[in-house]
């Protein structure tokens, strides 16, 4: 059993992952900048999983209490929110799920920060933390259908081997999901960028696509 906090956990991805981790028996905290949004997200999760242990409140409260801090904030607030939370996060494991993108007439395209990726930006802001990058290609709406198993692979990258192993273990608590080691944190640039391709595929085929690696 792990204590998992979701920073900016009121969107589809945060709520979906929180539901899956509550279902597998973890203690989950939904963080937000407003208590009202956090409470609404908690109520939604409790409605689906009434036996689960789920709490909500301000982002800093979750960051202070958790073993694993999942970052699921909008990309445009990524830098400022992590800067605010740095002292509460300290040397914890941070799982950055953020995808910096912009949308124009041709659809989504990657818009990485100066650091190269959201995860690398997080590591610069949180030098003592063990930053892991992953869960970019798992559909939030599918995650929320907790009575259905998920399909596909979760690609996880990071520089701390033990932290990466622990996050991969969490990922495989989601029924039928497989976690694969995708290398160092530098590769988060690639993982984040692929999300724009999946969104385009989803739009073209009215689907909820993911990633599956063959031959492994």
C-alpha positions as CSV (number, residue, x, y, z in Angstrom):
1,X,0.0,0.0,0.0
2,X,1.4,3.4,-1.0
3,X,0.4,6.9,-0.3
4,X,-0.1,8.7,-3.7
5,X,-0.9,12.3,-4.2
6,X,-2.1,13.9,-7.4
7,X,-1.1,17.5,-7.9
8,X,-3.7,19.1,-10.1
9,X,-5.6,15.9,-9.8
10,X,-9.0,17.2,-10.8
11,X,-8.7,16.6,-14.5
12,X,-9.6,13.3,-16.4
13,X,-6.0,11.9,-16.2
14,X,-5.6,12.6,-12.5
15,X,-9.1,11.3,-11.6
16,X,-8.7,8.2,-13.8
17,X,-5.3,7.2,-12.4
18,X,-6.5,8.0,-8.8
19,X,-9.5,5.6,-9.4
20,X,-7.2,2.8,-10.5
21,X,-4.8,3.2,-7.6
22,X,-7.7,3.4,-5.1
23,X,-9.1,0.2,-6.6
24,X,-5.7,-1.6,-6.1
25,X,-5.7,-0.6,-2.4
26,X,-3.6,2.5,-2.2
27,X,-4.3,5.6,-0.2
28,X,-4.9,8.5,-2.6
29,X,-4.9,12.3,-2.1
30,X,-6.4,14.6,-4.7
31,X,-4.7,18.0,-4.7
32,X,-5.9,21.2,-6.2
33,X,-5.5,25.0,-5.8
34,X,-9.0,25.1,-4.4
35,X,-10.6,22.8,-1.8
36,X,-13.9,22.9,-3.7
37,X,-12.4,21.3,-6.8
38,X,-10.6,18.7,-4.8
39,X,-13.8,17.8,-2.9
40,X,-15.7,17.4,-6.1
41,X,-13.1,15.1,-7.5
42,X,-13.0,13.0,-4.3
43,X,-16.8,12.7,-4.4
44,X,-16.6,11.4,-8.0
45,X,-14.1,8.8,-7.1
46,X,-16.0,7.8,-4.0
47,X,-19.1,7.3,-6.0
48,X,-17.3,4.8,-8.2
49,X,-15.2,3.2,-5.4
50,X,-17.0,3.7,-2.1
51,X,-14.7,1.3,-0.1
52,X,-11.6,3.2,-1.2
53,X,-9.4,5.4,1.0
54,X,-9.4,8.8,-0.8
55,X,-8.8,12.3,0.5
56,X,-8.7,15.8,-1.0
57,X,-7.3,19.3,-0.2
58,X,-4.7,21.7,-1.3
59,X,-1.8,20.6,-3.5
60,X,0.8,21.3,-0.8
61,X,-1.0,19.0,1.6
62,X,-0.8,16.1,-0.8
63,X,2.8,16.8,-1.6
64,X,3.7,16.8,2.0
65,X,1.9,13.5,2.9
66,X,2.6,11.3,0.0
67,X,5.2,8.7,-0.9
68,X,4.6,9.3,-4.6
69,X,3.7,12.7,-6.1
70,X,2.0,12.5,-9.5
71,X,2.0,15.7,-11.4
72,X,-1.1,16.0,-13.6
73,X,-1.4,19.8,-13.9
74,X,-2.1,21.7,-17.1
75,X,1.2,22.3,-18.9
76,X,1.0,26.1,-18.6
77,X,0.9,25.9,-14.8
78,X,3.6,23.2,-14.5
79,X,6.6,25.4,-13.7
80,X,4.9,27.7,-11.2
81,X,3.0,25.0,-9.3
82,X,6.1,22.8,-8.9
83,X,8.1,25.9,-7.8
84,X,5.5,26.6,-5.1
85,X,5.6,22.9,-3.9
86,X,9.4,22.3,-4.0
87,X,9.9,22.5,-0.2
88,X,7.0,20.1,0.4
89,X,8.2,17.6,-2.2
90,X,11.8,17.5,-1.1
91,X,13.4,14.2,-2.1
92,X,10.3,12.2,-2.9
93,X,9.4,10.3,-6.0
94,X,7.7,12.6,-8.5
95,X,5.9,11.1,-11.4
96,X,5.4,13.7,-14.1
97,X,2.5,13.0,-16.5
98,X,2.4,16.4,-18.1
99,X,2.4,16.8,-21.9
100,X,3.3,20.4,-23.2
101,X,1.3,20.9,-26.4
102,X,-0.4,23.6,-28.4
103,X,-3.3,23.2,-30.8
104,X,-3.5,25.0,-34.1
105,X,-5.4,24.5,-37.4
106,X,-3.4,21.3,-38.1
107,X,-4.1,19.8,-34.7
108,X,-1.9,19.2,-31.7
109,X,1.8,19.6,-31.7
110,X,4.5,19.3,-29.0
111,X,5.5,22.6,-27.3
112,X,8.4,21.5,-25.0
113,X,9.8,23.9,-22.4
114,X,13.4,25.2,-22.6
115,X,14.5,22.2,-20.5
116,X,13.5,19.9,-23.3
117,X,10.5,18.2,-21.6
118,X,8.1,18.7,-18.7
119,X,9.9,16.0,-16.7
120,X,13.3,17.5,-17.2
121,X,11.9,20.9,-16.2
122,X,10.5,19.2,-13.1
123,X,14.0,17.8,-12.2
124,X,15.5,21.2,-12.5
125,X,12.9,22.7,-10.2
126,X,13.1,19.8,-7.8
127,X,16.8,18.9,-7.7
128,X,16.4,16.6,-4.7
129,X,13.4,14.7,-6.0
130,X,13.5,11.5,-8.0
131,X,11.6,12.5,-11.1
132,X,10.1,9.8,-13.2
133,X,8.2,10.4,-16.5
134,X,5.3,8.3,-17.6
135,X,1.6,7.6,-18.1
136,X,1.4,10.0,-21.0
137,X,-0.3,7.5,-23.4
138,X,-3.0,6.2,-21.0
139,X,-6.5,7.6,-21.8
140,X,-8.1,9.4,-18.9
141,X,-11.7,8.4,-19.8
142,X,-10.7,4.7,-20.2
143,X,-9.0,4.8,-16.8
144,X,-12.3,6.0,-15.2
145,X,-14.2,2.9,-16.4
146,X,-12.9,1.0,-13.4
147,X,-15.0,-2.1,-14.1
148,X,-13.1,-2.6,-17.4
149,X,-9.4,-3.8,-17.7
150,X,-7.0,-1.5,-19.5
151,X,-5.0,-2.4,-22.6
152,X,-1.5,-1.5,-23.6
153,X,1.8,-0.6,-22.2
154,X,3.0,2.2,-19.9
155,X,6.4,3.6,-20.9
156,X,8.4,4.8,-17.9
157,X,11.7,6.7,-18.0
158,X,13.9,8.2,-15.3
159,X,17.4,8.4,-14.0
160,X,16.9,6.8,-10.5
161,X,16.7,3.0,-11.1
162,X,14.9,2.2,-7.8
163,X,12.4,4.9,-8.2
164,X,11.7,3.8,-11.7
165,X,11.2,0.2,-10.6
166,X,8.8,1.3,-7.9
167,X,6.7,3.4,-10.3
168,X,6.6,0.5,-12.8
169,X,5.3,-1.6,-10.0
170,X,2.5,0.9,-9.4
171,X,1.7,0.9,-13.1
172,X,1.2,-2.8,-13.1
173,X,-1.3,-2.6,-10.3
174,X,-3.6,-1.4,-13.1
175,X,-5.3,-4.5,-14.4
176,X,-3.7,-5.8,-17.6
177,X,-1.3,-2.9,-18.0
178,X,2.3,-3.6,-18.6
179,X,5.1,-1.2,-17.6
180,X,8.3,-1.0,-19.7
181,X,11.5,0.7,-18.8
182,X,12.0,3.4,-21.5
183,X,15.4,4.6,-20.4
184,X,16.8,7.8,-18.9
185,X,14.8,10.9,-18.1
186,X,16.1,12.5,-21.3
187,X,13.7,10.2,-23.2
188,X,10.7,11.9,-21.7
189,X,11.1,14.3,-24.7
190,X,10.1,11.5,-27.0
191,X,7.4,10.1,-24.7
192,X,5.7,13.4,-24.3
193,X,5.8,14.2,-28.0
194,X,4.2,10.9,-29.0
195,X,1.0,12.0,-27.2
196,X,0.3,14.5,-30.0
197,X,0.3,11.7,-32.5
198,X,-2.1,9.6,-30.4
199,X,-4.5,12.6,-30.1
200,X,-4.5,12.9,-33.8
201,X,-5.2,9.2,-34.3
202,X,-8.0,9.4,-31.8
203,X,-9.6,12.3,-33.7
204,X,-9.3,10.5,-37.0
205,X,-10.7,7.2,-35.9
206,X,-12.9,8.4,-33.0
207,X,-10.9,6.1,-30.7
208,X,-9.1,6.0,-27.4
209,X,-5.7,4.7,-28.6
210,X,-2.7,3.8,-26.5
211,X,0.8,2.2,-26.9
212,X,1.6,-1.4,-27.2
213,X,5.2,-2.5,-27.7
214,X,5.6,-5.8,-29.6
215,X,8.5,-8.3,-29.3
216,X,9.1,-7.8,-25.6
